[in-house]
Amino acid sequence: MNALLEKLRITIPIIQAPMAGGPSTPELAAAVSNAGGLGSLAGGYSSPEEIEREFHAARVLTDRALNINLFAGGYHEHLDRDAAPILELLGRVHAELELPSPVLPAIPPDPFPRQVETVLGLRPEVFSFTFGIPSDETLRELRAAGIAIFGTATTAAEGEMLAAKNVDAIVAQGAEAGAHRGTFASPFAEAMVPTLELVREIARRTDVPVIASGGIMTGGEIADALHAGAMAVQLGTAFLACPEAGTSSAYRDALDGKSGADTVITRAYSGRAARGVRNAFIDLVKERDELILAFPIQNSLTRTMRGAAAKAMKPDYLSLWAGTGVAKMRRMPAAELMRVLVAELARGPVGGQAPPPVDLR
């Protein structure tokens, strides 16, 4: 067992990925931590008060290690193009959903500074980040608070940048991963590296423990990742169907029967590249630059549509984030899923599969 996992009292090398926007809940995080893994809370879209409330709710349910995740970059406060084209397109969708005409949201300053101050006060065992790297001062404060620090890399070069900042572990987010790409040092299309390849390269080029993330759904695939040099794995899509997850009914149902071939990389919903199941809204936007505002402006602009679509059970207008392993998703409580994964892991590797070609819609 890796010394870092031992220090954190993590007995199973499985981390539940932080899934912002609803799926990550205190109940899910606590269930994974209680089962011997590391549960995560996704604070990227949350106010400091919401982060504090969710952490305390999880802490009531577990005394084991918990992770809080934040977005450490990629935040835009101002428009970089005319919003009229996307407002016109969304207007048609809003009419179909019986919503008022869309309006540009007010975008507040980057919430990260206040969010991370809250994390420092809460002192979770782990703080993880994506979309960039926090300042040296913030990293020093986190270390002084005794918080382990995990950063996200999508290329070996990003891994080296994180290693130079003395993070405790690097989450190697492979091309197969669902939801937002953590890329921060190159165009995302140049950072679509298969998970096992990325793990091997970061492990070769740094001395920092590596966490494999992307397309991992079974214990055999966990064994593949550990064999490739990872100290642990991070699973998101695998937990989406657990009853403890906050995944909406429309979202859960829309993933049934889907496979990796149904997933594409899109910026349509948030303005930032993310992997999800292809649907009508992705096809409407077609990755046309004139229809995509910067993150998080596009994300805020499409939030009303997504909320109404979830209530109306219309998945064509939902961001159906999922990785390429979605066909292997299992509907069972998180603790049971952890037991199944451990039993499968004991049977050994299955041999990693390359992800499908990148499909930009």
C-alpha beads as a LAMMPS data file, in Angstrom:
LAMMPS data file: protein, C-alpha beads

361 atoms
360 bonds

1 atom types
1 bond types

-500.0 500.0 xlo xhi
-500.0 500.0 ylo yhi
-500.0 500.0 zlo zhi

Masses

1 110.0

Atoms # bond

1 1 1 0.000 0.000 0.000
2 1 1 1.310 3.464 -0.936
3 1 1 2.472 5.535 2.065
4 1 1 0.116 8.399 1.141
5 1 1 -2.901 6.080 1.089
6 1 1 -1.832 4.602 4.421
7 1 1 -1.530 8.079 5.926
8 1 1 -5.039 8.913 4.715
9 1 1 -6.391 5.568 5.995
10 1 1 -7.489 4.617 2.483
11 1 1 -7.481 0.817 2.327
12 1 1 -8.897 0.439 -1.194
13 1 1 -7.156 2.381 -3.999
14 1 1 -10.398 3.829 -5.351
15 1 1 -11.281 7.524 -5.386
16 1 1 -14.797 8.661 -6.249
17 1 1 -14.362 11.455 -8.776
18 1 1 -15.724 14.884 -7.857
19 1 1 -18.657 15.452 -10.228
20 1 1 -19.853 19.041 -10.055
21 1 1 -23.386 20.038 -10.929
22 1 1 -25.310 17.479 -8.896
23 1 1 -23.971 13.891 -9.025
24 1 1 -21.500 14.333 -6.152
25 1 1 -23.331 14.328 -2.821
26 1 1 -22.316 14.015 0.842
27 1 1 -24.041 10.623 0.900
28 1 1 -22.029 9.297 -2.040
29 1 1 -18.730 10.628 -0.711
30 1 1 -19.349 9.168 2.746
31 1 1 -20.374 5.777 1.350
32 1 1 -17.162 5.478 -0.678
33 1 1 -14.985 6.632 2.224
34 1 1 -16.703 4.254 4.650
35 1 1 -16.046 1.415 2.201
36 1 1 -12.302 2.119 2.367
37 1 1 -11.882 4.435 -0.617
38 1 1 -11.778 8.230 -0.847
39 1 1 -15.062 10.097 -1.306
40 1 1 -15.040 13.490 -2.998
41 1 1 -17.176 16.618 -2.839
42 1 1 -17.314 18.807 -5.944
43 1 1 -17.169 22.465 -4.953
44 1 1 -16.404 24.089 -8.296
45 1 1 -19.897 25.577 -8.748
46 1 1 -20.637 25.977 -5.030
47 1 1 -20.643 29.006 -2.777
48 1 1 -18.454 28.901 0.342
49 1 1 -21.607 28.319 2.382
50 1 1 -22.641 25.376 0.215
51 1 1 -19.153 23.853 0.421
52 1 1 -19.233 24.121 4.207
53 1 1 -22.739 22.670 4.421
54 1 1 -21.917 19.673 2.196
55 1 1 -18.671 18.935 4.020
56 1 1 -20.347 18.951 7.421
57 1 1 -23.149 16.744 6.058
58 1 1 -20.576 14.227 4.834
59 1 1 -18.605 14.432 8.075
60 1 1 -21.714 13.412 10.028
61 1 1 -21.808 10.240 7.909
62 1 1 -18.112 9.311 8.009
63 1 1 -14.968 9.891 10.040
64 1 1 -12.790 8.698 7.148
65 1 1 -10.829 10.839 4.707
66 1 1 -12.722 13.242 2.424
67 1 1 -11.659 15.254 -0.611
68 1 1 -12.922 18.681 -1.684
69 1 1 -12.339 19.624 -5.322
70 1 1 -12.273 23.118 -6.870
71 1 1 -11.637 24.701 -10.276
72 1 1 -8.256 26.438 -10.130
73 1 1 -8.285 28.226 -13.475
74 1 1 -10.024 28.771 -16.786
75 1 1 -12.509 31.299 -15.400
76 1 1 -13.680 34.144 -17.675
77 1 1 -15.624 37.151 -16.415
78 1 1 -16.113 38.917 -19.760
79 1 1 -17.491 38.063 -23.194
80 1 1 -14.978 37.520 -25.977
81 1 1 -17.564 37.450 -28.797
82 1 1 -21.069 38.502 -29.763
83 1 1 -23.670 36.606 -27.709
84 1 1 -26.523 37.184 -30.191
85 1 1 -26.091 33.881 -32.105
86 1 1 -26.270 31.636 -29.030
87 1 1 -29.106 33.699 -27.544
88 1 1 -31.079 33.243 -30.781
89 1 1 -30.496 29.473 -30.796
90 1 1 -31.323 29.138 -27.106
91 1 1 -34.438 31.220 -27.645
92 1 1 -35.854 28.473 -29.856
93 1 1 -35.022 25.794 -27.281
94 1 1 -36.492 27.896 -24.451
95 1 1 -39.711 28.254 -26.437
96 1 1 -39.907 24.470 -26.837
97 1 1 -39.410 24.058 -23.079
98 1 1 -41.942 26.849 -22.353
99 1 1 -39.303 29.069 -20.752
100 1 1 -38.858 32.850 -20.966
101 1 1 -36.366 34.141 -23.506
102 1 1 -32.753 33.637 -22.397
103 1 1 -30.724 36.547 -21.092
104 1 1 -27.015 36.867 -20.499
105 1 1 -26.176 36.034 -16.881
106 1 1 -24.203 38.323 -14.618
107 1 1 -20.831 36.675 -14.063
108 1 1 -19.275 37.396 -10.654
109 1 1 -15.536 37.452 -9.999
110 1 1 -13.683 34.144 -9.911
111 1 1 -15.018 32.349 -6.805
112 1 1 -11.849 30.305 -6.221
113 1 1 -10.179 32.616 -3.654
114 1 1 -13.194 32.552 -1.312
115 1 1 -13.820 28.861 -1.942
116 1 1 -10.282 27.838 -1.065
117 1 1 -10.374 29.948 2.098
118 1 1 -13.377 27.862 3.123
119 1 1 -11.458 24.657 2.378
120 1 1 -8.571 25.864 4.537
121 1 1 -10.997 26.443 7.389
122 1 1 -12.651 23.037 7.000
123 1 1 -9.366 21.131 6.709
124 1 1 -10.462 18.097 4.714
125 1 1 -7.860 15.377 4.464
126 1 1 -7.483 16.022 0.716
127 1 1 -7.855 19.040 -1.560
128 1 1 -7.879 18.409 -5.307
129 1 1 -7.999 20.857 -8.173
130 1 1 -8.412 20.992 -11.937
131 1 1 -8.330 23.516 -14.845
132 1 1 -5.034 25.017 -13.644
133 1 1 -2.691 25.326 -10.662
134 1 1 -3.314 27.439 -7.537
135 1 1 -0.806 30.080 -6.520
136 1 1 2.316 29.116 -4.587
137 1 1 0.941 30.966 -1.576
138 1 1 -2.290 28.951 -1.640
139 1 1 -0.352 25.693 -1.934
140 1 1 1.819 26.694 1.043
141 1 1 -1.280 27.443 3.115
142 1 1 -2.815 24.077 2.231
143 1 1 0.371 22.244 3.234
144 1 1 0.581 24.202 6.478
145 1 1 -2.981 23.102 7.242
146 1 1 -1.947 19.461 6.833
147 1 1 -4.095 18.935 3.719
148 1 1 -2.879 16.529 1.027
149 1 1 -2.891 18.138 -2.430
150 1 1 -3.927 16.367 -5.662
151 1 1 -3.621 18.161 -9.014
152 1 1 -5.068 17.168 -12.405
153 1 1 -2.960 16.647 -15.536
154 1 1 -4.000 15.632 -19.040
155 1 1 -0.469 15.517 -20.477
156 1 1 2.924 14.488 -19.177
157 1 1 4.037 18.126 -19.464
158 1 1 1.205 19.210 -17.159
159 1 1 2.217 16.395 -14.813
160 1 1 5.743 17.785 -14.683
161 1 1 4.358 21.244 -13.919
162 1 1 2.365 19.813 -11.010
163 1 1 5.372 17.856 -9.766
164 1 1 7.393 21.074 -9.725
165 1 1 4.775 22.478 -7.327
166 1 1 5.276 19.521 -4.958
167 1 1 1.745 18.189 -5.099
168 1 1 1.172 14.962 -3.194
169 1 1 -0.399 13.134 -6.147
170 1 1 -1.194 13.728 -9.819
171 1 1 -4.574 12.726 -11.236
172 1 1 -3.793 11.548 -14.775
173 1 1 -7.013 12.324 -16.651
174 1 1 -7.007 10.261 -19.817
175 1 1 -8.929 10.816 -23.032
176 1 1 -11.558 8.280 -21.960
177 1 1 -12.712 10.386 -18.984
178 1 1 -16.213 11.789 -18.828
179 1 1 -17.103 15.424 -18.106
180 1 1 -14.742 18.387 -18.282
181 1 1 -11.184 18.090 -19.488
182 1 1 -8.707 19.421 -16.950
183 1 1 -6.309 20.646 -19.647
184 1 1 -4.586 23.921 -18.785
185 1 1 -1.244 24.079 -20.630
186 1 1 -2.191 23.247 -24.234
187 1 1 -5.233 23.078 -26.515
188 1 1 -7.457 20.253 -25.287
189 1 1 -7.302 18.443 -28.656
190 1 1 -3.559 18.007 -28.121
191 1 1 -4.146 16.536 -24.659
192 1 1 -6.332 13.551 -25.526
193 1 1 -3.936 10.905 -24.275
194 1 1 -5.239 7.408 -23.395
195 1 1 -5.346 6.867 -19.636
196 1 1 -2.832 4.031 -19.296
197 1 1 -0.389 5.733 -21.658
198 1 1 -0.664 8.950 -19.650
199 1 1 -0.160 7.120 -16.349
200 1 1 2.991 5.421 -17.622
201 1 1 4.436 8.649 -19.014
202 1 1 3.787 10.753 -15.908
203 1 1 5.146 7.977 -13.685
204 1 1 8.262 7.825 -15.872
205 1 1 8.846 11.575 -15.875
206 1 1 8.039 12.418 -12.230
207 1 1 8.487 10.925 -8.760
208 1 1 4.952 11.896 -7.696
209 1 1 2.302 9.195 -7.070
210 1 1 -0.126 8.941 -9.993
211 1 1 -3.908 8.411 -9.874
212 1 1 -5.412 6.975 -13.066
213 1 1 -8.669 8.558 -14.235
214 1 1 -10.682 7.860 -17.365
215 1 1 -12.679 4.909 -18.681
216 1 1 -12.114 2.745 -15.601
217 1 1 -15.282 0.864 -14.657
218 1 1 -14.305 -2.597 -13.404
219 1 1 -11.871 -4.158 -10.979
220 1 1 -9.937 -5.679 -13.852
221 1 1 -9.462 -2.217 -15.340
222 1 1 -8.342 -0.964 -11.930
223 1 1 -5.737 -3.734 -11.933
224 1 1 -4.605 -2.594 -15.400
225 1 1 -4.089 0.934 -14.093
226 1 1 -2.183 -0.212 -11.013
227 1 1 -0.032 -2.430 -13.224
228 1 1 0.704 0.620 -15.419
229 1 1 2.119 2.463 -12.404
230 1 1 -0.848 4.170 -10.743
231 1 1 -1.096 4.188 -6.937
232 1 1 -4.895 4.466 -7.168
233 1 1 -7.731 5.092 -9.607
234 1 1 -10.432 7.749 -9.808
235 1 1 -13.902 6.667 -10.997
236 1 1 -16.756 8.995 -11.921
237 1 1 -19.080 7.424 -14.477
238 1 1 -19.024 4.178 -12.482
239 1 1 -20.796 5.919 -9.580
240 1 1 -23.398 7.898 -11.577
241 1 1 -26.087 5.213 -11.217
242 1 1 -25.620 4.691 -7.473
243 1 1 -28.697 5.732 -5.454
244 1 1 -26.516 8.006 -3.300
245 1 1 -25.526 10.060 -6.362
246 1 1 -27.450 13.217 -7.202
247 1 1 -27.803 12.192 -10.854
248 1 1 -31.225 13.272 -12.120
249 1 1 -33.710 10.656 -13.314
250 1 1 -33.558 12.021 -16.854
251 1 1 -29.760 11.811 -16.796
252 1 1 -29.721 8.234 -15.417
253 1 1 -32.278 6.994 -17.919
254 1 1 -30.497 8.652 -20.845
255 1 1 -27.280 6.741 -20.070
256 1 1 -28.995 3.344 -20.215
257 1 1 -27.917 1.377 -23.263
258 1 1 -25.209 3.886 -24.221
259 1 1 -21.612 2.990 -25.064
260 1 1 -18.360 4.841 -25.479
261 1 1 -19.131 5.250 -29.178
262 1 1 -22.107 7.427 -28.183
263 1 1 -19.868 9.913 -26.361
264 1 1 -18.254 12.971 -27.918
265 1 1 -16.149 15.919 -26.818
266 1 1 -18.187 19.104 -26.810
267 1 1 -18.038 22.714 -25.608
268 1 1 -21.731 23.304 -26.328
269 1 1 -23.020 23.270 -22.761
270 1 1 -20.291 24.993 -20.773
271 1 1 -17.806 26.611 -23.123
272 1 1 -15.165 24.140 -21.952
273 1 1 -14.321 20.807 -23.597
274 1 1 -16.106 17.894 -21.922
275 1 1 -17.026 14.316 -22.790
276 1 1 -20.680 13.327 -22.761
277 1 1 -23.358 11.452 -24.659
278 1 1 -24.188 13.108 -27.972
279 1 1 -27.674 14.614 -28.106
280 1 1 -29.793 17.187 -29.942
281 1 1 -28.286 20.281 -28.323
282 1 1 -24.746 19.171 -29.138
283 1 1 -25.852 18.646 -32.744
284 1 1 -27.511 22.085 -32.833
285 1 1 -24.335 23.844 -31.695
286 1 1 -21.958 21.679 -33.784
287 1 1 -18.926 23.230 -32.064
288 1 1 -19.409 26.450 -34.025
289 1 1 -17.271 29.110 -32.376
290 1 1 -19.895 31.814 -32.863
291 1 1 -22.299 29.793 -30.671
292 1 1 -19.910 29.087 -27.816
293 1 1 -19.085 31.648 -25.153
294 1 1 -16.199 31.265 -22.724
295 1 1 -16.463 29.170 -19.551
296 1 1 -18.313 29.719 -17.240
297 1 1 -20.480 32.191 -19.189
298 1 1 -21.811 29.519 -21.570
299 1 1 -22.389 27.198 -18.609
300 1 1 -24.419 29.819 -16.762
301 1 1 -26.363 30.685 -19.905
302 1 1 -27.430 27.068 -20.510
303 1 1 -28.229 26.302 -16.854
304 1 1 -31.924 27.300 -17.102
305 1 1 -32.379 25.089 -20.153
306 1 1 -30.681 22.147 -18.447
307 1 1 -32.733 22.518 -15.283
308 1 1 -36.012 22.631 -17.191
309 1 1 -34.996 19.699 -19.385
310 1 1 -34.242 17.554 -16.327
311 1 1 -37.685 18.281 -14.869
312 1 1 -39.398 17.647 -18.201
313 1 1 -37.412 14.406 -18.765
314 1 1 -35.999 15.760 -22.024
315 1 1 -32.383 14.540 -22.153
316 1 1 -31.793 16.135 -25.553
317 1 1 -31.089 19.375 -23.697
318 1 1 -29.087 17.942 -20.776
319 1 1 -25.317 17.760 -20.405
320 1 1 -25.055 13.975 -20.187
321 1 1 -21.451 13.776 -19.010
322 1 1 -20.088 10.227 -19.199
323 1 1 -16.842 8.465 -19.977
324 1 1 -16.163 5.870 -22.644
325 1 1 -16.895 3.058 -20.174
326 1 1 -20.538 4.096 -19.751
327 1 1 -21.866 0.768 -21.064
328 1 1 -20.392 -0.921 -17.953
329 1 1 -22.231 1.338 -15.493
330 1 1 -24.039 -0.627 -12.766
331 1 1 -27.097 0.400 -10.756
332 1 1 -26.260 -0.539 -7.169
333 1 1 -25.477 1.194 -3.863
334 1 1 -21.983 2.637 -3.647
335 1 1 -20.879 0.271 -0.866
336 1 1 -21.989 -2.730 -2.914
337 1 1 -20.224 -1.396 -6.000
338 1 1 -17.039 -0.994 -3.969
339 1 1 -17.292 -4.631 -2.828
340 1 1 -17.800 -5.805 -6.425
341 1 1 -14.837 -3.759 -7.640
342 1 1 -12.580 -5.176 -4.916
343 1 1 -13.614 -8.743 -5.807
344 1 1 -12.919 -8.061 -9.490
345 1 1 -9.606 -6.409 -8.664
346 1 1 -8.489 -9.546 -6.856
347 1 1 -8.896 -11.492 -10.114
348 1 1 -6.277 -9.314 -11.815
349 1 1 -5.808 -7.245 -14.997
350 1 1 -7.933 -7.565 -18.109
351 1 1 -5.743 -5.677 -20.583
352 1 1 -6.399 -1.986 -21.297
353 1 1 -8.324 -0.916 -24.352
354 1 1 -7.606 2.200 -26.399
355 1 1 -10.359 4.857 -26.350
356 1 1 -12.461 5.480 -29.448
357 1 1 -11.317 8.269 -31.783
358 1 1 -11.993 11.820 -30.600
359 1 1 -15.322 12.971 -32.021
360 1 1 -15.666 16.764 -31.950
361 1 1 -19.260 17.873 -32.349

Bonds

1 1 1 2
2 1 2 3
3 1 3 4
4 1 4 5
5 1 5 6
6 1 6 7
7 1 7 8
8 1 8 9
9 1 9 10
10 1 10 11
11 1 11 12
12 1 12 13
13 1 13 14
14 1 14 15
15 1 15 16
16 1 16 17
17 1 17 18
18 1 18 19
19 1 19 20
20 1 20 21
21 1 21 22
22 1 22 23
23 1 23 24
24 1 24 25
25 1 25 26
26 1 26 27
27 1 27 28
28 1 28 29
29 1 29 30
30 1 30 31
31 1 31 32
32 1 32 33
33 1 33 34
34 1 34 35
35 1 35 36
36 1 36 37
37 1 37 38
38 1 38 39
39 1 39 40
40 1 40 41
41 1 41 42
42 1 42 43
43 1 43 44
44 1 44 45
45 1 45 46
46 1 46 47
47 1 47 48
48 1 48 49
49 1 49 50
50 1 50 51
51 1 51 52
52 1 52 53
53 1 53 54
54 1 54 55
55 1 55 56
56 1 56 57
57 1 57 58
58 1 58 59
59 1 59 60
60 1 60 61
61 1 61 62
62 1 62 63
63 1 63 64
64 1 64 65
65 1 65 66
66 1 66 67
67 1 67 68
68 1 68 69
69 1 69 70
70 1 70 71
71 1 71 72
72 1 72 73
73 1 73 74
74 1 74 75
75 1 75 76
76 1 76 77
77 1 77 78
78 1 78 79
79 1 79 80
80 1 80 81
81 1 81 82
82 1 82 83
83 1 83 84
84 1 84 85
85 1 85 86
86 1 86 87
87 1 87 88
88 1 88 89
89 1 89 90
90 1 90 91
91 1 91 92
92 1 92 93
93 1 93 94
94 1 94 95
95 1 95 96
96 1 96 97
97 1 97 98
98 1 98 99
99 1 99 100
100 1 100 101
101 1 101 102
102 1 102 103
103 1 103 104
104 1 104 105
105 1 105 106
106 1 106 107
107 1 107 108
108 1 108 109
109 1 109 110
110 1 110 111
111 1 111 112
112 1 112 113
113 1 113 114
114 1 114 115
115 1 115 116
116 1 116 117
117 1 117 118
118 1 118 119
119 1 119 120
120 1 120 121
121 1 121 122
122 1 122 123
123 1 123 124
124 1 124 125
125 1 125 126
126 1 126 127
127 1 127 128
128 1 128 129
129 1 129 130
130 1 130 131
131 1 131 132
132 1 132 133
133 1 133 134
134 1 134 135
135 1 135 136
136 1 136 137
137 1 137 138
138 1 138 139
139 1 139 140
140 1 140 141
141 1 141 142
142 1 142 143
143 1 143 144
144 1 144 145
145 1 145 146
146 1 146 147
147 1 147 148
148 1 148 149
149 1 149 150
150 1 150 151
151 1 151 152
152 1 152 153
153 1 153 154
154 1 154 155
155 1 155 156
156 1 156 157
157 1 157 158
158 1 158 159
159 1 159 160
160 1 160 161
161 1 161 162
162 1 162 163
163 1 163 164
164 1 164 165
165 1 165 166
166 1 166 167
167 1 167 168
168 1 168 169
169 1 169 170
170 1 170 171
171 1 171 172
172 1 172 173
173 1 173 174
174 1 174 175
175 1 175 176
176 1 176 177
177 1 177 178
178 1 178 179
179 1 179 180
180 1 180 181
181 1 181 182
182 1 182 183
183 1 183 184
184 1 184 185
185 1 185 186
186 1 186 187
187 1 187 188
188 1 188 189
189 1 189 190
190 1 190 191
191 1 191 192
192 1 192 193
193 1 193 194
194 1 194 195
195 1 195 196
196 1 196 197
197 1 197 198
198 1 198 199
199 1 199 200
200 1 200 201
201 1 201 202
202 1 202 203
203 1 203 204
204 1 204 205
205 1 205 206
206 1 206 207
207 1 207 208
208 1 208 209
209 1 209 210
210 1 210 211
211 1 211 212
212 1 212 213
213 1 213 214
214 1 214 215
215 1 215 216
216 1 216 217
217 1 217 218
218 1 218 219
219 1 219 220
220 1 220 221
221 1 221 222
222 1 222 223
223 1 223 224
224 1 224 225
225 1 225 226
226 1 226 227
227 1 227 228
228 1 228 229
229 1 229 230
230 1 230 231
231 1 231 232
232 1 232 233
233 1 233 234
234 1 234 235
235 1 235 236
236 1 236 237
237 1 237 238
238 1 238 239
239 1 239 240
240 1 240 241
241 1 241 242
242 1 242 243
243 1 243 244
244 1 244 245
245 1 245 246
246 1 246 247
247 1 247 248
248 1 248 249
249 1 249 250
250 1 250 251
251 1 251 252
252 1 252 253
253 1 253 254
254 1 254 255
255 1 255 256
256 1 256 257
257 1 257 258
258 1 258 259
259 1 259 260
260 1 260 261
261 1 261 262
262 1 262 263
263 1 263 264
264 1 264 265
265 1 265 266
266 1 266 267
267 1 267 268
268 1 268 269
269 1 269 270
270 1 270 271
271 1 271 272
272 1 272 273
273 1 273 274
274 1 274 275
275 1 275 276
276 1 276 277
277 1 277 278
278 1 278 279
279 1 279 280
280 1 280 281
281 1 281 282
282 1 282 283
283 1 283 284
284 1 284 285
285 1 285 286
286 1 286 287
287 1 287 288
288 1 288 289
289 1 289 290
290 1 290 291
291 1 291 292
292 1 292 293
293 1 293 294
294 1 294 295
295 1 295 296
296 1 296 297
297 1 297 298
298 1 298 299
299 1 299 300
300 1 300 301
301 1 301 302
302 1 302 303
303 1 303 304
304 1 304 305
305 1 305 306
306 1 306 307
307 1 307 308
308 1 308 309
309 1 309 310
310 1 310 311
311 1 311 312
312 1 312 313
313 1 313 314
314 1 314 315
315 1 315 316
316 1 316 317
317 1 317 318
318 1 318 319
319 1 319 320
320 1 320 321
321 1 321 322
322 1 322 323
323 1 323 324
324 1 324 325
325 1 325 326
326 1 326 327
327 1 327 328
328 1 328 329
329 1 329 330
330 1 330 331
331 1 331 332
332 1 332 333
333 1 333 334
334 1 334 335
335 1 335 336
336 1 336 337
337 1 337 338
338 1 338 339
339 1 339 340
340 1 340 341
341 1 341 342
342 1 342 343
343 1 343 344
344 1 344 345
345 1 345 346
346 1 346 347
347 1 347 348
348 1 348 349
349 1 349 350
350 1 350 351
351 1 351 352
352 1 352 353
353 1 353 354
354 1 354 355
355 1 355 356
356 1 356 357
357 1 357 358
358 1 358 359
359 1 359 360
360 1 360 361
